């Protein structure tokens, strides 16, 4: 009986050692899996963060570009409006001057014509 009890105790002890070894092996495997999972998660989160940062930078660049283009467009329109006003003023001034010269020329020709008529009337 004692030998059977010793055999059972020895078998129990061997089983506990084996179970310990197997448990440690399972723990090591799970630890490796966890490490691999964390490595993949870390890489994915880093990639995602870099993409978000890049997209924000590109969005900001696009906003700056659109704002710059719009400012240029508005400035060009204002400049063209100023030029049109200047051209209109110059055109108005030129047309007024030409009208004045034409009126003076018309008066001169009328006077001359009427003078020639008077001279012809006197001689006839």
N, CA and C atoms as an extended XYZ file, in Angstrom:
372
Properties=species:S:1:pos:R:3:atomname:S:1:resname:S:1:resid:I:1 pbc="F F F"
N         0.780       -1.172        0.000 N   UNK     1
C         0.000        0.000        0.000 CA  UNK     1
C         0.846        1.272        0.000 C   UNK     1
N         1.867        1.207        0.712 N   UNK     2
C         2.758        2.354        0.770 CA  UNK     2
C         3.403        2.560       -0.594 C   UNK     2
N         3.744        1.506       -1.231 N   UNK     3
C         4.370        1.650       -2.539 CA  UNK     3
C         3.354        2.202       -3.551 C   UNK     3
N         2.096        1.746       -3.392 N   UNK     4
C         1.087        2.282       -4.292 CA  UNK     4
C         0.851        3.758       -4.016 C   UNK     4
N         0.866        4.155       -2.791 N   UNK     5
C         0.701        5.545       -2.386 CA  UNK     5
C         1.875        6.379       -2.886 C   UNK     5
N         3.079        5.815       -2.780 N   UNK     6
C         4.266        6.513       -3.276 CA  UNK     6
C         4.190        6.664       -4.794 C   UNK     6
N         3.708        5.593       -5.465 N   UNK     7
C         3.595        5.666       -6.919 CA  UNK     7
C         2.586        6.740       -7.326 C   UNK     7
N         1.463        6.807       -6.591 N   UNK     8
C         0.453        7.813       -6.904 CA  UNK     8
C         0.999        9.227       -6.665 C   UNK     8
N         1.707        9.405       -5.557 N   UNK     9
C         2.292       10.710       -5.248 CA  UNK     9
C         3.325       11.097       -6.301 C   UNK     9
N         4.117       10.082       -6.710 N   UNK    10
C         5.123       10.336       -7.740 CA  UNK    10
C         4.433       10.679       -9.055 C   UNK    10
N         3.364        9.945       -9.378 N   UNK    11
C         2.626       10.219      -10.608 CA  UNK    11
C         1.999       11.603      -10.540 C   UNK    11
N         1.448       11.976       -9.392 N   UNK    12
C         0.841       13.288       -9.216 CA  UNK    12
C         1.886       14.384       -9.374 C   UNK    12
N         3.061       14.156       -8.770 N   UNK    13
C         4.141       15.136       -8.861 CA  UNK    13
C         4.607       15.276      -10.323 C   UNK    13
N         4.764       14.161      -11.029 N   UNK    14
C         5.185       14.203      -12.433 CA  UNK    14
C         4.136       14.936      -13.268 C   UNK    14
N         2.869       14.618      -12.976 N   UNK    15
C         1.789       15.290      -13.709 CA  UNK    15
C         1.803       16.798      -13.466 C   UNK    15
N         2.054       17.198      -12.223 N   UNK    16
C         2.064       18.628      -11.910 CA  UNK    16
C         3.242       19.317      -12.599 C   UNK    16
N         4.396       18.626      -12.635 N   UNK    17
C         5.544       19.204      -13.352 CA  UNK    17
C         5.216       19.372      -14.840 C   UNK    17
N         4.655       18.329      -15.422 N   UNK    18
C         4.324       18.355      -16.845 CA  UNK    18
C         3.291       19.442      -17.119 C   UNK    18
N         2.262       19.466      -16.233 N   UNK    19
C         1.242       20.513      -16.402 CA  UNK    19
C         1.864       21.899      -16.274 C   UNK    19
N         2.801       22.069      -15.368 N   UNK    20
C         3.500       23.344      -15.215 CA  UNK    20
C         4.274       23.717      -16.470 C   UNK    20
N         5.004       22.719      -16.987 N   UNK    21
C         5.778       22.957      -18.208 CA  UNK    21
C         4.836       23.322      -19.353 C   UNK    21
N         3.754       22.516      -19.507 N   UNK    22
C         2.792       22.783      -20.569 CA  UNK    22
C         2.125       24.154      -20.379 C   UNK    22
N         1.780       24.478      -19.133 N   UNK    23
C         1.164       25.786      -18.841 CA  UNK    23
C         2.114       26.926      -19.182 C   UNK    23
N         3.401       26.757      -18.815 N   UNK    24
C         4.384       27.794      -19.153 CA  UNK    24
C         4.546       27.931      -20.664 C   UNK    24
N         4.541       26.782      -21.370 N   UNK    25
C         4.640       26.825      -22.835 CA  UNK    25
C         3.429       27.540      -23.444 C   UNK    25
N         2.236       27.231      -22.922 N   UNK    26
C         1.030       27.897      -23.410 CA  UNK    26
C         1.123       29.394      -23.119 C   UNK    26
N         1.594       29.739      -21.915 N   UNK    27
C         1.741       31.151      -21.554 CA  UNK    27
C         2.732       31.859      -22.487 C   UNK    27
N         3.865       31.183      -22.770 N   UNK    28
C         4.853       31.768      -23.697 CA  UNK    28
C         4.250       31.969      -25.079 C   UNK    28
N         3.486       30.979      -25.554 N   UNK    29
C         2.858       31.096      -26.864 CA  UNK    29
C         1.852       32.251      -26.892 C   UNK    29
N         1.044       32.341      -25.828 N   UNK    30
C         0.053       33.417      -25.749 CA  UNK    30
C         0.744       34.776      -25.652 C   UNK    30
N         1.865       34.789      -24.898 N   UNK    31
C         2.617       36.029      -24.766 CA  UNK    31
C         3.173       36.466      -26.123 C   UNK    31
N         3.681       35.488      -26.900 N   UNK    32
C         4.178       35.800      -28.243 CA  UNK    32
C         3.038       36.299      -29.129 C   UNK    32
N         1.871       35.646      -29.032 N   UNK    33
C         0.717       36.075      -29.822 CA  UNK    33
C         0.293       37.493      -29.439 C   UNK    33
N         0.268       37.768      -28.137 N   UNK    34
C        -0.105       39.108      -27.666 CA  UNK    34
C         0.899       40.145      -28.164 C   UNK    34
N         2.189       39.777      -28.087 N   UNK    35
C         3.221       40.701      -28.559 CA  UNK    35
C         3.044       40.972      -30.049 C   UNK    35
N         2.768       39.912      -30.829 N   UNK    36
C         2.559       40.067      -32.274 CA  UNK    36
C         1.321       40.922      -32.544 C   UNK    36
N         0.243       40.675      -31.785 N   UNK    37
C        -0.984       41.451      -31.969 CA  UNK    37
C        -0.734       42.922      -31.639 C   UNK    37
N         0.004       43.171      -30.548 N   UNK    38
C         0.293       44.555      -30.174 CA  UNK    38
C         1.193       45.228      -31.211 C   UNK    38
N         2.128       44.451      -31.760 N   UNK    39
C         3.009       44.991      -32.799 CA  UNK    39
C         2.192       45.407      -34.020 C   UNK    39
N         1.267       44.543      -34.438 N   UNK    40
C         0.422       44.840      -35.600 CA  UNK    40
C        -0.467       46.041      -35.295 C   UNK    40
N        -1.058       46.071      -34.090 N   UNK    41
C        -1.915       47.196      -33.711 CA  UNK    41
C        -1.132       48.503      -33.709 C   UNK    41
N         0.085       48.438      -33.159 N   UNK    42
C         0.923       49.631      -33.090 CA  UNK    42
C         1.239       50.138      -34.497 C   UNK    42
N         1.566       49.198      -35.391 N   UNK    43
C         1.881       49.581      -36.768 CA  UNK    43
C         0.657       50.184      -37.464 C   UNK    43
N        -0.496       49.568      -37.261 N   UNK    44
C        -1.719       50.058      -37.901 CA  UNK    44
C        -2.100       51.421      -37.349 C   UNK    44
N        -2.013       51.584      -36.014 N   UNK    45
C        -2.345       52.886      -35.422 CA  UNK    45
C        -1.380       53.967      -35.892 C   UNK    45
N        -0.105       53.622      -35.998 N   UNK    46
C         0.868       54.588      -36.501 CA  UNK    46
C         0.564       54.980      -37.931 C   UNK    46
N         0.251       53.985      -38.748 N   UNK    47
C        -0.088       54.244      -40.152 CA  UNK    47
C        -1.327       55.127      -40.246 C   UNK    47
N        -2.330       54.802      -39.458 N   UNK    48
C        -3.570       55.570      -39.462 CA  UNK    48
C        -3.308       57.014      -39.009 C   UNK    48
N        -2.509       57.172      -37.958 N   UNK    49
C        -2.173       58.517      -37.477 CA  UNK    49
C        -1.426       59.327      -38.520 C   UNK    49
N        -0.474       58.667      -39.201 N   UNK    50
C         0.266       59.377      -40.253 CA  UNK    50
C        -0.662       59.771      -41.397 C   UNK    50
N        -1.599       58.880      -41.750 N   UNK    51
C        -2.557       59.204      -42.811 CA  UNK    51
C        -3.444       60.382      -42.418 C   UNK    51
N        -3.912       60.384      -41.186 N   UNK    52
C        -4.749       61.493      -40.714 CA  UNK    52
C        -3.960       62.791      -40.763 C   UNK    52
N        -2.728       62.744      -40.285 N   UNK    53
C        -1.876       63.935      -40.300 CA  UNK    53
C        -1.633       64.412      -41.731 C   UNK    53
N        -1.346       63.484      -42.623 N   UNK    54
C        -1.107       63.838      -44.032 CA  UNK    54
C        -2.362       64.458      -44.647 C   UNK    54
N        -3.517       63.841      -44.378 N   UNK    55
C        -4.770       64.362      -44.934 CA  UNK    55
C        -5.062       65.761      -44.412 C   UNK    55
N        -4.782       65.994      -43.122 N   UNK    56
C        -4.998       67.331      -42.565 CA  UNK    56
C        -4.065       68.344      -43.223 C   UNK    56
N        -2.804       67.941      -43.432 N   UNK    57
C        -1.850       68.838      -44.094 CA  UNK    57
C        -2.306       69.166      -45.509 C   UNK    57
N        -2.740       68.142      -46.242 N   UNK    58
C        -3.190       68.360      -47.616 CA  UNK    58
C        -4.453       69.231      -47.649 C   UNK    58
N        -5.351       69.021      -46.682 N   UNK    59
C        -6.566       69.821      -46.612 CA  UNK    59
C        -6.210       71.285      -46.341 C   UNK    59
N        -5.272       71.492      -45.435 N   UNK    60
C        -4.830       72.854      -45.115 CA  UNK    60
C        -4.183       73.514      -46.339 C   UNK    60
N        -3.349       72.741      -47.053 N   UNK    61
C        -2.737       73.279      -48.273 CA  UNK    61
C        -3.811       73.645      -49.293 C   UNK    61
N        -4.810       72.795      -49.426 N   UNK    62
C        -5.888       73.063      -50.377 CA  UNK    62
C        -6.654       74.320      -49.976 C   UNK    62
N        -6.921       74.485      -48.671 N   UNK    63
C        -7.620       75.677      -48.198 CA  UNK    63
C        -6.803       76.928      -48.506 C   UNK    63
N        -5.496       76.847      -48.255 N   UNK    64
C        -4.629       77.993      -48.524 CA  UNK    64
C        -4.622       78.303      -50.016 C   UNK    64
N        -4.548       77.258      -50.831 N   UNK    65
C        -4.516       77.443      -52.280 CA  UNK    65
C        -5.817       78.073      -52.782 C   UNK    65
N        -6.945       77.576      -52.302 N   UNK    66
C        -8.241       78.126      -52.726 CA  UNK    66
C        -8.359       79.580      -52.273 C   UNK    66
N        -7.940       79.861      -51.038 N   UNK    67
C        -8.013       81.235      -50.538 CA  UNK    67
C        -7.124       82.152      -51.372 C   UNK    67
N        -5.922       81.679      -51.721 N   UNK    68
C        -5.003       82.483      -52.530 CA  UNK    68
C        -5.599       82.762      -53.903 C   UNK    68
N        -6.180       81.733      -54.514 N   UNK    69
C        -6.778       81.904      -55.841 CA  UNK    69
C        -7.940       82.890      -55.780 C   UNK    69
N        -8.771       82.768      -54.746 N   UNK    70
C        -9.920       83.664      -54.613 CA  UNK    70
C        -9.473       85.106      -54.366 C   UNK    70
N        -8.441       85.291      -53.525 N   UNK    71
C        -7.932       86.649      -53.295 CA  UNK    71
C        -7.419       87.252      -54.604 C   UNK    71
N        -6.718       86.445      -55.399 N   UNK    72
C        -6.217       86.925      -56.679 CA  UNK    72
C        -7.354       87.298      -57.614 C   UNK    72
N        -8.381       86.469      -57.656 N   UNK    73
C        -9.534       86.724      -58.518 CA  UNK    73
C       -10.230       88.019      -58.117 C   UNK    73
N       -10.433       88.192      -56.814 N   UNK    74
C       -11.098       89.403      -56.322 CA  UNK    74
C       -10.246       90.634      -56.631 C   UNK    74
N        -8.931       90.509      -56.427 N   UNK    75
C        -8.045       91.642      -56.718 CA  UNK    75
C        -8.070       91.994      -58.203 C   UNK    75
N        -8.034       90.971      -59.057 N   UNK    76
C        -8.086       91.239      -60.494 CA  UNK    76
C        -9.395       91.914      -60.886 C   UNK    76
N       -10.489       91.465      -60.310 N   UNK    77
C       -11.782       92.083      -60.622 CA  UNK    77
C       -11.815       93.539      -60.184 C   UNK    77
N       -11.300       93.803      -58.984 N   UNK    78
C       -11.255       95.196      -58.512 CA  UNK    78
C       -10.390       96.048      -59.432 C   UNK    78
N        -9.240       95.510      -59.802 N   UNK    79
C        -8.332       96.249      -60.680 CA  UNK    79
C        -8.985       96.531      -62.014 C   UNK    79
N        -9.671       95.534      -62.569 N   UNK    80
C       -10.355       95.727      -63.853 CA  UNK    80
C       -11.457       96.778      -63.719 C   UNK    80
N       -12.162       96.783      -62.585 N   UNK    81
C       -13.215       97.783      -62.374 CA  UNK    81
C       -12.605       99.185      -62.322 C   UNK    81
N       -11.459       99.322      -61.650 N   UNK    82
C       -10.789      100.623      -61.587 CA  UNK    82
C       -10.341      101.054      -62.982 C   UNK    82
N        -9.781      100.115      -63.737 N   UNK    83
C        -9.353      100.441      -65.101 CA  UNK    83
C       -10.535      100.867      -65.973 C   UNK    83
N       -11.666      100.182      -65.829 N   UNK    84
C       -12.841      100.548      -66.617 CA  UNK    84
C       -13.311      101.950      -66.270 C   UNK    84
N       -13.277      102.278      -64.955 N   UNK    85
C       -13.669      103.632      -64.547 CA  UNK    85
C       -12.720      104.658      -65.157 C   UNK    85
N       -11.418      104.356      -65.119 N   UNK    86
C       -10.438      105.282      -65.691 CA  UNK    86
C       -10.650      105.419      -67.196 C   UNK    86
N       -10.856      104.282      -67.857 N   UNK    87
C       -11.070      104.320      -69.300 CA  UNK    87
C       -12.343      105.083      -69.635 C   UNK    87
N       -13.382      104.873      -68.828 N   UNK    88
C       -14.636      105.578      -69.068 CA  UNK    88
C       -14.427      107.071      -68.899 C   UNK    88
N       -13.688      107.444      -67.849 N   UNK    89
C       -13.407      108.868      -67.626 CA  UNK    89
C       -12.599      109.454      -68.764 C   UNK    89
N       -11.577      108.740      -69.204 N   UNK    90
C       -10.749      109.220      -70.310 CA  UNK    90
C       -11.576      109.302      -71.589 C   UNK    90
N       -12.396      108.302      -71.833 N   UNK    91
C       -13.242      108.297      -73.025 CA  UNK    91
C       -14.219      109.471      -72.983 C   UNK    91
N       -14.794      109.700      -71.838 N   UNK    92
C       -15.735      110.810      -71.680 CA  UNK    92
C       -15.031      112.139      -71.944 C   UNK    92
N       -13.845      112.287      -71.384 N   UNK    93
C       -13.067      113.500      -71.585 CA  UNK    93
C       -12.722      113.687      -73.065 C   UNK    93
N       -12.288      112.607      -73.716 N   UNK    94
C       -11.935      112.689      -75.134 CA  UNK    94
C       -13.147      113.043      -75.984 C   UNK    94
N       -14.267      112.401      -75.695 N   UNK    95
C       -15.461      112.676      -76.507 CA  UNK    95
C       -15.936      114.112      -76.287 C   UNK    95
N       -15.840      114.597      -75.059 N   UNK    96
C       -16.228      115.989      -74.794 CA  UNK    96
C       -15.301      116.946      -75.542 C   UNK    96
N       -14.028      116.659      -75.503 N   UNK    97
C       -13.057      117.499      -76.214 CA  UNK    97
C       -13.312      117.480      -77.722 C   UNK    97
N       -13.520      116.305      -78.278 N   UNK    98
C       -13.790      116.202      -79.710 CA  UNK    98
C       -15.076      116.939      -80.098 C   UNK    98
N       -16.091      116.843      -79.200 N   UNK    99
C       -17.344      117.549      -79.462 CA  UNK    99
C       -17.095      119.053      -79.488 C   UNK    99
N       -16.305      119.525      -78.538 N   UNK   100
C       -16.011      120.954      -78.471 CA  UNK   100
C       -15.278      121.418      -79.734 C   UNK   100
N       -14.285      120.622      -80.153 N   UNK   101
C       -13.545      120.963      -81.371 CA  UNK   101
C       -14.474      120.925      -82.581 C   UNK   101
N       -15.357      119.934      -82.634 N   UNK   102
C       -16.283      119.810      -83.763 CA  UNK   102
C       -17.260      120.979      -83.802 C   UNK   102
N       -17.744      121.390      -82.627 N   UNK   103
C       -18.671      122.524      -82.565 CA  UNK   103
C       -17.961      123.791      -83.049 C   UNK   103
N       -16.729      124.001      -82.592 N   UNK   104
C       -15.963      125.165      -83.035 CA  UNK   104
C       -15.753      125.136      -84.541 C   UNK   104
N       -15.413      123.959      -85.077 N   UNK   105
C       -15.215      123.812      -86.521 CA  UNK   105
C       -16.512      124.071      -87.279 C   UNK   105
N       -17.634      123.591      -86.729 N   UNK   106
C       -18.940      123.816      -87.347 CA  UNK   106
C       -19.265      125.305      -87.391 C   UNK   106
N       -19.013      125.993      -86.272 N   UNK   107
C       -19.271      127.437      -86.230 CA  UNK   107
C       -18.406      128.168      -87.260 C   UNK   107
N       -17.156      127.731      -87.357 N   UNK   108
C       -16.237      128.354      -88.317 CA  UNK   108
C       -16.751      128.175      -89.740 C   UNK   108
N       -17.147      126.941      -90.071 N   UNK   109
C       -17.637      126.677      -91.423 CA  UNK   109
C       -18.958      127.415      -91.689 C   UNK   109
N       -19.838      127.507      -90.717 N   UNK   110
C       -21.105      128.226      -90.893 CA  UNK   110
C       -20.825      129.711      -91.149 C   UNK   110
N       -19.915      130.274      -90.335 N   UNK   111
C       -19.570      131.676      -90.506 CA  UNK   111
C       -18.984      131.918      -91.898 C   UNK   111
N       -18.130      131.009      -92.280 N   UNK   112
C       -17.484      131.149      -93.583 CA  UNK   112
C       -18.512      131.029      -94.706 C   UNK   112
N       -19.419      130.088      -94.563 N   UNK   113
C       -20.443      129.876      -95.590 CA  UNK   113
C       -21.368      131.087      -95.649 C   UNK   113
N       -21.785      131.498      -94.449 N   UNK   114
C       -22.683      132.654      -94.439 CA  UNK   114
C       -21.970      133.896      -94.984 C   UNK   114
N       -20.665      134.013      -94.699 N   UNK   115
C       -19.891      135.140      -95.233 CA  UNK   115
C       -19.831      135.056      -96.752 C   UNK   115
N       -19.623      133.880      -97.281 N   UNK   116
C       -19.559      133.739      -98.745 CA  UNK   116
C       -20.907      134.033      -99.368 C   UNK   116
N       -21.966      133.660      -98.692 N   UNK   117
C       -23.315      133.961      -99.216 CA  UNK   117
C       -23.543      135.465      -99.235 C   UNK   117
N       -23.116      136.132      -98.170 N   UNK   118
C       -23.294      137.599      -98.070 CA  UNK   118
C       -22.482      138.257      -99.188 C   UNK   118
N       -21.262      137.797      -99.408 N   UNK   119
C       -20.421      138.393     -100.437 CA  UNK   119
C       -21.037      138.163     -101.810 C   UNK   119
N       -21.523      136.988     -102.067 N   UNK   120
C       -22.143      136.671     -103.350 CA  UNK   120
C       -23.409      137.498     -103.545 C   UNK   120
N       -24.158      137.711     -102.492 N   UNK   121
C       -25.400      138.469     -102.577 CA  UNK   121
C       -25.101      139.928     -102.907 C   UNK   121
N       -24.027      140.418     -102.317 N   UNK   122
C       -23.684      141.838     -102.569 CA  UNK   122
C       -23.258      142.012     -104.019 C   UNK   122
N       -22.484      141.054     -104.545 N   UNK   123
C       -21.997      141.185     -105.909 CA  UNK   123
C       -23.056      140.865     -106.951 C   UNK   123
N       -24.113      140.298     -106.671 N   UNK   124
C       -25.128      139.934     -107.674 CA  UNK   124
C       -26.203      140.919     -107.703 C   UNK   124
